[in-house]
Amino acid sequence: HLVVKYSYIYIYNFLVLSKASGFVVPSSSQCVDGTYKHDGRDCCLCAAGLYLVEHCTKTLEYGKCEACKVDTYSSEPTSQMSCEPCRSCSQPNDNLEEDEPCTPARNRKCRCRKDHYCSSKLEICRLCNPCSICEPEGIKVACTANNDTVCNERAPGIVLNFVVIIFRFFSEVELYPHLPDIAAIIGWKDMKDIAIASGIREVTIENVQLNHQNDHEEQTQELLNHFRQMHSQEAAKKLIELLKTKGKNDKAVRVESLLLALAARASGCLQDVPSLEVKTLKLHECY
């Protein structure tokens, strides 16, 4: 990536110097990365790792491009006048660490910290959970970057009692570690309706939208986190109730099943179920 980046910069500098010296590059090779329209002219795009400072003054020429500043990047040729902020791997409680550093032409890559795993099926993991500790039954399959620890089966009496507890107190499941999965079920539009119905202020919702412009996934997660903080231990129960009140019974069932499956898996009851989102929990599997 660094070689490609510096090659682009070299080509750009060569073109600028050539123009200054009176040497004209044939039009077919002037704009290495393509063009964009500005004031009726076809201007050359700035290369990856750069951003636009000034537009071109003649067709098929470069304007002024500069390298992305620290902790920002541009991974594609661009006509944008700023670079994108690099992803953070140090948000509190996300349990992430840096895997690959941010460069002017590439976003930062994160990975789960040691003894943590990512439960989300999304390509980019935004939140890692602590690996389960198997005591006293012992480990059947060790925790990996994308899968929790699988514990050996517990004694039937212990599992049965825990299942009763799951179904009685599932509403007390902590939502924070599972915000990405729950937000993916609800979606931005319904999450916004639920937030309004629960008393979250309009200005808070607007700030969430401004914080993550054009990114409904991040907007939904942040707004869901505001909802979680507002309702504390009753958040899961309240969320399901509001979904049903709004006529979103299918989503209510999916969220409820997800939380039940998480609680059951924590007990070792459903440790072999491949997906966290279980639509129908069969109690005899936990006996």
Helices and strands as residue ranges (DSSP letters): H 2-21, H 27-30, E 35-38, E 41-44, E 50-54, E 64-67, E 72-73, E 84-85, E 96-100, E 109-112, E 116-117, E 129-130, E 139-141, E 150-151, H 156-169, G 170-172, G 176-178, H 179-186, H 188-197, H 202-211, H 216-231, G 232-234, H 235-245, H 249-266, G 283-286
